[in-house]
Amino acid sequence: MKAVLAGVVVDFVLSMVLGLLVVFVWGLAASRGKPVAASAQVPTDTRLLLIFLLIGLSALVLGAFVAARIAGRDHVLHGAVVGAISLAIGFLVGGSGNPSWFRILVVVLGIPMAILGALLARRTKSNLVGRTPNA
Protein backbone atom coordinates (compact mmCIF):
# COMPACT_ATOMS: atom_id res chain seq x y z
CA MET A 1 0.00 0.00 0.00
CA LYS A 2 2.87 2.36 0.88
CA ALA A 3 4.45 1.71 -2.51
CA VAL A 4 1.25 2.43 -4.43
CA LEU A 5 0.61 5.60 -2.45
CA ALA A 6 4.15 6.82 -3.14
CA GLY A 7 3.73 6.10 -6.85
CA VAL A 8 0.41 7.95 -7.06
CA VAL A 9 1.86 10.93 -5.21
CA VAL A 10 4.87 11.06 -7.56
CA ASP A 11 2.57 10.92 -10.58
CA PHE A 12 0.14 13.53 -9.26
CA VAL A 13 2.72 16.03 -7.98
CA LEU A 14 4.93 15.78 -11.07
CA SER A 15 1.92 16.13 -13.39
CA MET A 16 0.62 19.16 -11.51
CA VAL A 17 3.96 20.95 -11.20
CA LEU A 18 4.96 20.41 -14.83
CA GLY A 19 1.43 21.18 -16.03
CA LEU A 20 1.37 24.49 -14.16
CA LEU A 21 4.83 25.35 -15.48
CA VAL A 22 3.71 24.66 -19.05
CA VAL A 23 0.56 26.77 -18.61
CA PHE A 24 2.64 29.60 -17.20
CA VAL A 25 5.20 29.49 -20.04
CA TRP A 26 2.47 28.99 -22.65
CA GLY A 27 0.57 31.97 -21.29
CA LEU A 28 3.67 34.16 -21.33
CA ALA A 29 4.48 33.14 -24.88
CA ALA A 30 0.92 33.70 -26.05
CA SER A 31 0.67 37.11 -24.39
CA ARG A 32 4.18 38.18 -25.34
CA GLY A 33 4.87 39.12 -21.72
CA LYS A 34 1.51 40.78 -20.94
CA PRO A 35 -0.66 39.14 -18.25
CA VAL A 36 -3.40 36.97 -19.75
CA ALA A 37 -5.82 34.32 -18.50
CA ALA A 38 -4.13 31.16 -19.77
CA SER A 39 -7.12 29.05 -18.76
CA ALA A 40 -9.12 30.49 -21.66
CA GLN A 41 -6.75 28.81 -24.10
CA VAL A 42 -6.15 25.48 -22.37
CA PRO A 43 -9.19 23.43 -23.47
CA THR A 44 -9.03 24.47 -27.12
CA ASP A 45 -5.36 24.23 -28.09
CA THR A 46 -4.49 20.76 -29.40
CA ARG A 47 -0.74 21.36 -29.08
CA LEU A 48 -1.11 22.20 -25.41
CA LEU A 49 -3.28 19.15 -24.80
CA LEU A 50 -0.66 16.94 -26.46
CA ILE A 51 1.99 18.44 -24.15
CA PHE A 52 -0.27 17.69 -21.16
CA LEU A 53 -0.75 14.13 -22.42
CA LEU A 54 3.00 13.63 -22.73
CA ILE A 55 3.59 15.09 -19.25
CA GLY A 56 0.84 12.99 -17.68
CA LEU A 57 1.93 9.73 -19.26
CA SER A 58 5.59 10.38 -18.43
CA ALA A 59 4.71 11.16 -14.82
CA LEU A 60 2.64 7.98 -14.72
CA VAL A 61 5.60 5.91 -15.94
CA LEU A 62 7.77 7.43 -13.21
CA GLY A 63 5.10 6.95 -10.53
CA ALA A 64 4.65 3.29 -11.44
CA PHE A 65 8.43 2.87 -11.52
CA VAL A 66 8.70 4.31 -7.99
CA ALA A 67 5.88 2.09 -6.71
CA ALA A 68 7.40 -1.05 -8.23
CA ARG A 69 10.86 -0.26 -6.84
CA ILE A 70 9.52 0.42 -3.35
CA ALA A 71 7.39 -2.73 -3.41
CA GLY A 72 10.28 -4.88 -4.57
CA ARG A 73 7.90 -7.61 -5.74
CA ASP A 74 4.85 -7.97 -7.96
CA HIS A 75 6.17 -5.05 -9.99
CA VAL A 76 3.56 -5.15 -12.73
CA LEU A 77 0.69 -5.40 -10.27
CA HIS A 78 1.91 -2.38 -8.31
CA GLY A 79 2.43 -0.40 -11.51
CA ALA A 80 -1.02 -1.28 -12.85
CA VAL A 81 -2.67 -0.28 -9.56
CA VAL A 82 -0.87 3.07 -9.66
CA GLY A 83 -2.13 3.49 -13.23
CA ALA A 84 -5.73 2.69 -12.31
CA ILE A 85 -5.76 5.01 -9.29
CA SER A 86 -4.06 7.81 -11.22
CA LEU A 87 -6.58 7.50 -14.05
CA ALA A 88 -9.46 7.67 -11.58
CA ILE A 89 -7.99 10.73 -9.85
CA GLY A 90 -7.34 12.38 -13.22
CA PHE A 91 -10.94 12.00 -14.31
CA LEU A 92 -12.26 13.17 -10.94
CA VAL A 93 -10.01 16.24 -10.91
CA GLY A 94 -10.88 17.46 -14.37
CA GLY A 95 -10.81 14.85 -17.08
CA SER A 96 -14.42 15.41 -18.12
CA GLY A 97 -13.57 18.88 -19.43
CA ASN A 98 -11.14 17.50 -22.01
CA PRO A 99 -12.06 16.55 -25.59
CA SER A 100 -13.08 12.95 -26.20
CA TRP A 101 -9.93 12.12 -28.23
CA PHE A 102 -7.81 13.17 -25.23
CA ARG A 103 -9.84 11.08 -22.77
CA ILE A 104 -9.68 8.06 -25.09
CA LEU A 105 -5.89 8.32 -25.41
CA VAL A 106 -5.50 8.62 -21.64
CA VAL A 107 -7.63 5.52 -21.06
CA VAL A 108 -5.97 3.48 -23.83
CA LEU A 109 -2.39 4.45 -22.93
CA GLY A 110 -2.63 4.94 -19.15
CA ILE A 111 -2.40 1.40 -17.80
CA PRO A 112 0.13 0.23 -20.45
CA MET A 113 2.40 3.18 -19.62
CA ALA A 114 2.14 2.38 -15.91
CA ILE A 115 3.03 -1.23 -16.66
CA LEU A 116 6.00 0.02 -18.72
CA GLY A 117 7.23 1.94 -15.67
CA ALA A 118 6.86 -1.18 -13.51
CA LEU A 119 8.72 -3.32 -16.06
CA LEU A 120 11.53 -0.77 -16.18
CA ALA A 121 11.75 -0.97 -12.38
CA ARG A 122 11.89 -4.75 -12.50
CA ARG A 123 14.54 -4.65 -15.20
CA THR A 124 16.75 -2.09 -13.43
CA LYS A 125 16.50 -3.98 -10.15
CA SER A 126 18.75 -6.71 -11.49
CA ASN A 127 21.12 -4.29 -13.26
CA LEU A 128 22.17 -2.18 -10.28
CA VAL A 129 25.85 -1.96 -9.37
CA GLY A 130 26.87 -4.90 -7.25
CA ARG A 131 24.08 -7.15 -8.47
CA THR A 132 24.18 -9.69 -11.22
CA PRO A 133 21.35 -9.94 -13.75
CA ASN A 134 19.09 -12.95 -13.55
CA ALA A 135 19.76 -15.42 -16.31
N, C-alpha and C positions, 0 to 999 in steps of 0.2 A: 504494500500500500504506500509506504514511504517513497519507494522508487517511482511509482506512477504519479504521485503527487508532485514530486520534484520535476518529473518530465513535463507535466502539464504546466507547472509554473514557469519553467524555462520557455516553453512554447508561447505561452500567453504574454509574458513580460517582453520577450524578444520581439514578438509580433507587434505589440503595442508601441514599444519604443521606436522600432524602425519605421512603423507605419506613421507615427506622429512626425518623425524626422522627415520622411518623404513628403508628407502633406505640407510641412513648413517650407521645405525647399521648393516644392512644386508651386506653392502659393507665392513665394518670393519671385520665382522665375516668371510666373504668369503675370504678376503685378509690376514687374520690373522695379522692385524695391518699395513700391507703395503698399500700404496695408490693404488687404482684401480678405473677404470671407472665403477661405479655401473650400469650405464645406459645400458651397454652391456648385463647385466644379467636380467634386469627388464622384458622385454617382453616375455622371454622364461621360466621363473621359475613359475610353477603353484602354489607352496606354497606362493610365494611372491604376486602373483595376488589374491589369496584367502585372504591374509592379507589385501591387498588394498580394496577388496570387503567388508570385515568386517568393516574396517575403514570408507569407504564411506557410507555404509548403516547406521552405527551407528551415524555418523555425520549428516546424513539426518534426522534420527529420532530426534536428538537433535535440529536441525534447525527448523523442523516442530513444535516441542514442543514449542520452543521460539516464533515462529510466532503465534501459536494458543493462547499462554498465553498473548502476547502483544495485540492481536486482542480482546480477551475477548468474542468473539461471533463467530459463524460460524466456529468453530474450525476445523472441517474436511475439509471444503472448503479451509481455509488458509493453512492447512498442505498439501493438494493435490496440490495447486498452487506452494508452495515451492518445492514439489517433481518434478513437471513438469519443472519448471525453472531450478532447479539443474540438472536434467537429460539433458536438452538442453545444458546447460553450459558445463557439463561433456563431452558430445559428441563433442562440438565445440573445447574444449581445447585439447582433445587428445584421445577421445574414439575410434576413427577409427583405432588406432594402436593396439588395444587389440584384443585377439582372439575372435572368434564368440561366444563361450560358455560364456565368460565373459560379452560381450555386451548383450547377451540374458538374463543372470541372472540380470544384472543391470536394464534392461527394465521391466522384470517380477516382480522384488522385489522392485523397486524404489518407485513407488506410494504407494503400500501397506505399506511400511515401513514409509513413510511420514505420511500416515493416522494413523498408529500406534502412532507416536509421537504426533499427534494432539489429538487422543483419550486419551492418557496419560495426556495431558495438561488439557483436559476437565474433566477427572476424578479427578486429583489432585486439581483442582480449588475448588471443593466442600469439599475437605478433609483437607484444610489448618486450622491451629490453629485459633480458634475463629469463625469458620464457621461450620454450620451443614450440613451434606450431604443431598442432595435432596432425597426424598422418592420415 
